[in-house]
Amino acid sequence: MAFDKIKIFEQAKEMVVKHKLFFMDEVPDFLPCSRSTFYDFFPNKSDELDTLKELISINKTQIKTSMRSKWYQSDNPTLQMGLMKLISTPEELRKLSMTHNAVEEVEKPIFKTIDLDVDQNDSAE
């Protein structure tokens, strides 16, 4: 079956935007042609494939921005901590990743107790 390359390309762009796709591998699943035909039409580094990759990149950026905004506004400490780790500097991330175990220190004698009471009768002998 003969496919119109221009129509396939237009449909691919439409599907990327409509379904907010963010993996190139998903695009052929929404088209009326086989995966091999798709990649024959749009080989690596072709202008059309680069255009589709740009649209996918825009989708990824929009999704990430939306998620980070929701995490920021959330009262959920797990989401807030995830966002903090995401935006932290390497030094802050190191501090956030440390675990702190509180150990209660009990004063312990350094030496064993020695009985210093000397029986006077023992020393006289």
PyRosetta script that sets phi, psi and omega in degrees:
from pyrosetta import init, pose_from_sequence

init()
pose = pose_from_sequence("MAFDKIKIFEQAKEMVVKHKLFFMDEVPDFLPCSRSTFYDFFPNKSDELDTLKELISINKTQIKTSMRSKWYQSDNPTLQMGLMKLISTPEELRKLSMTHNAVEEVEKPIFKTIDLDVDQNDSAE")
pose.set_psi(1, 134.5)
pose.set_omega(1, -179.4)
pose.set_phi(2, -88.2)
pose.set_psi(2, 129.8)
pose.set_omega(2, 178.2)
pose.set_phi(3, -109.8)
pose.set_psi(3, 148.4)
pose.set_omega(3, 176.9)
pose.set_phi(4, -88.6)
pose.set_psi(4, 113.9)
pose.set_omega(4, -176.0)
pose.set_phi(5, -57.7)
pose.set_psi(5, -41.0)
pose.set_omega(5, -178.6)
pose.set_phi(6, -65.6)
pose.set_psi(6, -43.1)
pose.set_omega(6, 178.8)
pose.set_phi(7, -64.5)
pose.set_psi(7, -41.8)
pose.set_omega(7, 179.0)
pose.set_phi(8, -61.7)
pose.set_psi(8, -42.3)
pose.set_omega(8, 179.2)
pose.set_phi(9, -63.3)
pose.set_psi(9, -44.9)
pose.set_omega(9, 179.3)
pose.set_phi(10, -63.6)
pose.set_psi(10, -41.4)
pose.set_omega(10, 177.5)
pose.set_phi(11, -64.0)
pose.set_psi(11, -40.0)
pose.set_omega(11, 179.8)
pose.set_phi(12, -61.4)
pose.set_psi(12, -45.8)
pose.set_omega(12, 178.1)
pose.set_phi(13, -60.7)
pose.set_psi(13, -44.6)
pose.set_omega(13, -179.7)
pose.set_phi(14, -60.5)
pose.set_psi(14, -43.0)
pose.set_omega(14, -178.7)
pose.set_phi(15, -68.0)
pose.set_psi(15, -38.3)
pose.set_omega(15, 178.5)
pose.set_phi(16, -61.5)
pose.set_psi(16, -43.6)
pose.set_omega(16, -179.3)
pose.set_phi(17, -73.8)
pose.set_psi(17, -48.0)
pose.set_omega(17, -175.8)
pose.set_phi(18, -61.6)
pose.set_psi(18, -44.8)
pose.set_omega(18, -175.4)
pose.set_phi(19, -98.3)
pose.set_psi(19, 6.2)
pose.set_omega(19, -179.6)
pose.set_phi(20, 48.4)
pose.set_psi(20, 50.8)
pose.set_omega(20, -179.4)
pose.set_phi(21, -70.0)
pose.set_psi(21, 144.1)
pose.set_omega(21, 173.8)
pose.set_phi(22, -135.0)
pose.set_psi(22, 23.8)
pose.set_omega(22, 169.2)
pose.set_phi(23, -134.3)
pose.set_psi(23, 128.8)
pose.set_omega(23, -179.6)
pose.set_phi(24, -59.6)
pose.set_psi(24, -32.4)
pose.set_omega(24, -178.1)
pose.set_phi(25, -63.2)
pose.set_psi(25, -22.2)
pose.set_omega(25, -179.0)
pose.set_phi(26, -79.4)
pose.set_psi(26, -24.5)
pose.set_omega(26, -172.3)
pose.set_phi(27, -57.1)
pose.set_psi(27, -51.3)
pose.set_omega(27, -178.1)
pose.set_phi(28, -60.8)
pose.set_psi(28, -23.0)
pose.set_omega(28, 179.5)
pose.set_phi(29, -64.2)
pose.set_psi(29, -22.0)
pose.set_omega(29, -178.2)
pose.set_phi(30, -99.9)
pose.set_psi(30, 7.1)
pose.set_omega(30, -175.2)
pose.set_phi(31, -112.9)
pose.set_psi(31, 156.0)
pose.set_omega(31, -178.4)
pose.set_phi(32, -82.6)
pose.set_psi(32, 18.6)
pose.set_omega(32, 178.8)
pose.set_phi(33, -125.0)
pose.set_psi(33, 166.5)
pose.set_omega(33, 179.8)
pose.set_phi(34, -75.6)
pose.set_psi(34, 163.1)
pose.set_omega(34, 177.8)
pose.set_phi(35, -59.7)
pose.set_psi(35, -42.0)
pose.set_omega(35, -178.9)
pose.set_phi(36, -66.0)
pose.set_psi(36, -38.8)
pose.set_omega(36, 177.1)
pose.set_phi(37, -63.9)
pose.set_psi(37, -43.6)
pose.set_omega(37, 179.3)
pose.set_phi(38, -56.3)
pose.set_psi(38, -49.8)
pose.set_omega(38, -177.3)
pose.set_phi(39, -75.1)
pose.set_psi(39, -20.7)
pose.set_omega(39, 171.2)
pose.set_phi(40, -70.0)
pose.set_psi(40, -41.5)
pose.set_omega(40, 178.6)
pose.set_phi(41, -68.1)
pose.set_psi(41, -39.6)
pose.set_omega(41, -172.7)
pose.set_phi(42, -126.5)
pose.set_psi(42, 76.1)
pose.set_omega(42, -179.3)
pose.set_phi(43, -68.4)
pose.set_psi(43, 165.7)
pose.set_omega(43, 179.5)
pose.set_phi(44, -54.5)
pose.set_psi(44, 137.4)
pose.set_omega(44, 179.3)
pose.set_phi(45, 71.9)
pose.set_psi(45, 12.0)
pose.set_omega(45, 173.6)
pose.set_phi(46, -77.6)
pose.set_psi(46, 154.9)
pose.set_omega(46, -179.7)
pose.set_phi(47, -59.9)
pose.set_psi(47, -40.1)
pose.set_omega(47, -179.0)
pose.set_phi(48, -64.4)
pose.set_psi(48, -45.1)
pose.set_omega(48, 179.9)
pose.set_phi(49, -65.4)
pose.set_psi(49, -39.1)
pose.set_omega(49, 176.8)
pose.set_phi(50, -62.4)
pose.set_psi(50, -38.4)
pose.set_omega(50, 177.3)
pose.set_phi(51, -62.6)
pose.set_psi(51, -45.0)
pose.set_omega(51, 178.1)
pose.set_phi(52, -62.7)
pose.set_psi(52, -40.3)
pose.set_omega(52, 178.3)
pose.set_phi(53, -63.8)
pose.set_psi(53, -37.0)
pose.set_omega(53, 177.1)
pose.set_phi(54, -64.6)
pose.set_psi(54, -42.9)
pose.set_omega(54, 178.0)
pose.set_phi(55, -62.5)
pose.set_psi(55, -40.7)
pose.set_omega(55, 178.5)
pose.set_phi(56, -64.6)
pose.set_psi(56, -40.3)
pose.set_omega(56, 178.1)
pose.set_phi(57, -62.0)
pose.set_psi(57, -40.0)
pose.set_omega(57, 176.4)
pose.set_phi(58, -62.2)
pose.set_psi(58, -44.1)
pose.set_omega(58, 177.8)
pose.set_phi(59, -58.6)
pose.set_psi(59, -45.6)
pose.set_omega(59, -179.5)
pose.set_phi(60, -60.5)
pose.set_psi(60, -44.2)
pose.set_omega(60, -179.7)
pose.set_phi(61, -63.2)
pose.set_psi(61, -43.2)
pose.set_omega(61, 179.3)
pose.set_phi(62, -63.6)
pose.set_psi(62, -43.5)
pose.set_omega(62, 179.7)
pose.set_phi(63, -63.5)
pose.set_psi(63, -46.7)
pose.set_omega(63, -179.3)
pose.set_phi(64, -61.3)
pose.set_psi(64, -44.0)
pose.set_omega(64, -179.7)
pose.set_phi(65, -62.6)
pose.set_psi(65, -43.7)
pose.set_omega(65, 179.0)
pose.set_phi(66, -62.3)
pose.set_psi(66, -45.5)
pose.set_omega(66, -179.5)
pose.set_phi(67, -64.2)
pose.set_psi(67, -44.8)
pose.set_omega(67, -179.6)
pose.set_phi(68, -62.8)
pose.set_psi(68, -37.3)
pose.set_omega(68, 178.1)
pose.set_phi(69, -63.7)
pose.set_psi(69, -43.4)
pose.set_omega(69, 178.4)
pose.set_phi(70, -65.3)
pose.set_psi(70, -39.4)
pose.set_omega(70, 178.8)
pose.set_phi(71, -63.2)
pose.set_psi(71, -41.2)
pose.set_omega(71, -178.7)
pose.set_phi(72, -63.9)
pose.set_psi(72, -40.7)
pose.set_omega(72, -177.2)
pose.set_phi(73, -83.1)
pose.set_psi(73, -10.1)
pose.set_omega(73, -176.0)
pose.set_phi(74, -74.5)
pose.set_psi(74, 152.4)
pose.set_omega(74, 172.4)
pose.set_phi(75, -93.6)
pose.set_psi(75, 1.1)
pose.set_omega(75, -178.1)
pose.set_phi(76, -78.6)
pose.set_psi(76, 115.4)
pose.set_omega(76, -177.6)
pose.set_phi(77, -62.4)
pose.set_psi(77, -30.0)
pose.set_omega(77, 179.4)
pose.set_phi(78, -65.8)
pose.set_psi(78, -43.0)
pose.set_omega(78, 178.0)
pose.set_phi(79, -66.7)
pose.set_psi(79, -40.4)
pose.set_omega(79, 179.1)
pose.set_phi(80, -64.4)
pose.set_psi(80, -40.5)
pose.set_omega(80, 178.7)
pose.set_phi(81, -66.8)
pose.set_psi(81, -39.4)
pose.set_omega(81, 176.7)
pose.set_phi(82, -60.2)
pose.set_psi(82, -42.6)
pose.set_omega(82, 178.2)
pose.set_phi(83, -65.6)
pose.set_psi(83, -42.1)
pose.set_omega(83, 179.6)
pose.set_phi(84, -60.6)
pose.set_psi(84, -43.2)
pose.set_omega(84, 178.6)
pose.set_phi(85, -64.9)
pose.set_psi(85, -34.5)
pose.set_omega(85, -179.0)
pose.set_phi(86, -67.3)
pose.set_psi(86, -37.3)
pose.set_omega(86, -174.5)
pose.set_phi(87, -101.0)
pose.set_psi(87, 0.0)
pose.set_omega(87, -176.4)
pose.set_phi(88, -71.3)
pose.set_psi(88, 152.8)
pose.set_omega(88, 170.0)
pose.set_phi(89, -73.9)
pose.set_psi(89, 164.5)
pose.set_omega(89, 178.2)
pose.set_phi(90, -56.2)
pose.set_psi(90, -38.7)
pose.set_omega(90, 179.0)
pose.set_phi(91, -66.5)
pose.set_psi(91, -43.8)
pose.set_omega(91, 178.0)
pose.set_phi(92, -64.4)
pose.set_psi(92, -40.4)
pose.set_omega(92, 179.3)
pose.set_phi(93, -62.7)
pose.set_psi(93, -40.3)
pose.set_omega(93, 177.5)
pose.set_phi(94, -61.3)
pose.set_psi(94, -43.3)
pose.set_omega(94, 179.5)
pose.set_phi(95, -67.0)
pose.set_psi(95, -39.8)
pose.set_omega(95, 179.0)
pose.set_phi(96, -66.4)
pose.set_psi(96, -31.1)
pose.set_omega(96, -175.9)
pose.set_phi(97, -83.2)
pose.set_psi(97, -11.4)
pose.set_omega(97, -179.1)
pose.set_phi(98, -72.2)
pose.set_psi(98, 145.7)
pose.set_omega(98, 173.8)
pose.set_phi(99, -105.5)
pose.set_psi(99, 142.0)
pose.set_omega(99, -179.1)
pose.set_phi(100, -118.3)
pose.set_psi(100, 119.9)
pose.set_omega(100, 176.9)
pose.set_phi(101, -106.7)
pose.set_psi(101, 114.1)
pose.set_omega(101, 178.5)
pose.set_phi(102, -77.9)
pose.set_psi(102, 120.8)
pose.set_omega(102, 179.3)
pose.set_phi(103, -115.7)
pose.set_psi(103, 124.1)
pose.set_omega(103, -180.0)
pose.set_phi(104, -80.2)
pose.set_psi(104, 120.3)
pose.set_omega(104, -179.8)
pose.set_phi(105, -85.0)
pose.set_psi(105, 127.0)
pose.set_omega(105, 175.7)
pose.set_phi(106, -109.6)
pose.set_psi(106, 131.5)
pose.set_omega(106, -178.6)
pose.set_phi(107, -65.8)
pose.set_psi(107, 124.1)
pose.set_omega(107, -179.6)
pose.set_phi(108, -120.0)
pose.set_psi(108, 141.6)
pose.set_omega(108, 178.4)
pose.set_phi(109, -68.9)
pose.set_psi(109, 147.0)
pose.set_omega(109, -179.9)
pose.set_phi(110, -75.8)
pose.set_psi(110, -39.8)
pose.set_omega(110, -178.5)
pose.set_phi(111, -112.4)
pose.set_psi(111, 160.1)
pose.set_omega(111, 174.9)
pose.set_phi(112, -70.6)
pose.set_psi(112, 151.7)
pose.set_omega(112, 178.4)
pose.set_phi(113, -68.8)
pose.set_psi(113, 129.4)
pose.set_omega(113, -179.9)
pose.set_phi(114, -113.0)
pose.set_psi(114, 132.7)
pose.set_omega(114, 178.9)
pose.set_phi(115, -79.1)
pose.set_psi(115, 108.6)
pose.set_omega(115, -178.4)
pose.set_phi(116, -94.1)
pose.set_psi(116, -2.2)
pose.set_omega(116, 177.8)
pose.set_phi(117, -71.4)
pose.set_psi(117, 115.8)
pose.set_omega(117, -179.6)
pose.set_phi(118, -101.3)
pose.set_psi(118, 126.2)
pose.set_omega(118, 179.7)
pose.set_phi(119, -73.5)
pose.set_psi(119, 123.0)
pose.set_omega(119, -176.5)
pose.set_phi(120, -60.6)
pose.set_psi(120, -33.9)
pose.set_omega(120, -177.7)
pose.set_phi(121, -68.1)
pose.set_psi(121, -34.7)
pose.set_omega(121, -178.7)
pose.set_phi(122, -69.9)
pose.set_psi(122, -32.2)
pose.set_omega(122, -176.2)
pose.set_phi(123, -80.2)
pose.set_psi(123, -21.7)
pose.set_omega(123, -178.9)
pose.set_phi(124, -76.4)
pose.set_psi(124, -24.2)
pose.set_omega(124, -175.4)
pose.set_phi(125, -75.9)
pose.dump_pdb("model.pdb")
